[in-house]
Amino acid sequence: MSDLGGAHIEAFLEMMSAERGAAANTLAAYERDLTDLREFLASRKAGIGTVGSSELSAYIADLAKRGFEPTSQARRLSSMRQFFKFLYAEGLRGDDPTSILDAPKKQRPLPKTLSVDEVERLLALANEEAAEAGKDRLQKLRLLALLELLYATGMRVSELVALPASVLSQQEGFLLIRGKGNKERLVPLSRPATQALAAYGRALAEETGQGKESPWLFPAASKEGYLPRQVFARELKELAARAGLPSATVSPHVLRHAFASHLLQNGADLRVVQELLGHSDISTTQIYTHVLEERLRQVVQTYHPLAKQAKKQD
């Protein structure tokens, strides 16, 4: 079969306009996409009429090399699918080479996180403010306890604010968290978290008095009876602003990410982090593999004999 080219692209565009009422900008996008494909195939001495799936896959890979985002690659693939379906329907090809092509996978955005120094700045200021006397001391102690617990355990904010008051009587240095699907997991508590929790518990007992105990660790006048997560998020952002951090980048969920990222940076196993976060599927935890990849790269560059030789030659 002789090569198909510009004339068949024109025929396809005419069909899209006449039969499907495609708008002018849509037709222009199709023409741009298919012309780019045709030029790529010409550089490989392949033609639209005879091209196979492997060449089309190579074209998609070339788009990625040129910096096209997965969404843009997917749009190009959609144009190709429409065009080759047209050729097949018109009897100009006996097959559709796009039928077995997979859509480009969208990259999962990396989770926002904080550096160790930034978390330490938050904790230092929260400690400093909690040590101050005043009528709002209980609220400051509560914020410190929330912050220490969150960074020590990486629990979800919904799990954190709904902790039971019985946590105050635990002596084992571990925290039992009831997570999604009512599943329970045990996480260790750091010494700073234990101390912040104890200080908050004493202040709470003093303020509430006997006979007014709540079943919740962080009681509040809300429908649920415990601190709304939105209130904690607001207080955390205000603390971040006072610490000189951009408040828009700080949230309880970002601290959960920081917990996971900092563990991996320091050598924790991905499966252990999965267990601590309460992820039922390891693939959910793998959003943090960029941290692992960077650490492994550094290990290889530091300890691999060939890498050491390359450094000496430099």
TAFENNOR-V513367 format. One line per field, one symbol per residue. ss: DSSP state (2 for helix, 1 for strand, 0 for the rest). phi: phi as a letter, one per 30 degrees, with the letter a starting at -180 (. if undefined). A space follows every 50 residues. Layout:
BEGIN
ss=???
phi=???
END
This chain:
BEGIN
ss=00000222222222222200000222222222222222222220000000 00222222222222200002222222222222222222200000000000 00000000000000022222222222222200000022222222222222 22200022222001222220000111110222011111002222222222 22222222000000010010000001002222222222222200002220 02222222222222200002222222200002222222222222222222 22202222222220
phi=.ddcbeddddddddddddcciddedddddddddddddddddddchbbddb dcddddddddddddddjddeddddddddddddddddddddidbcacdddc dddeddddddddbbdedddddddddddddddddldcdddddddddedddd ddcidddddddcddddedcdcdibbccccdiidcbcbdcddedddddddd ddddddddidicdcdcdcdadbedjbeddddddddddddddddicdddcc aeddddddedddddecjddedddedddiddbddddddcdddddddddddd ddcdeddddddddd
END
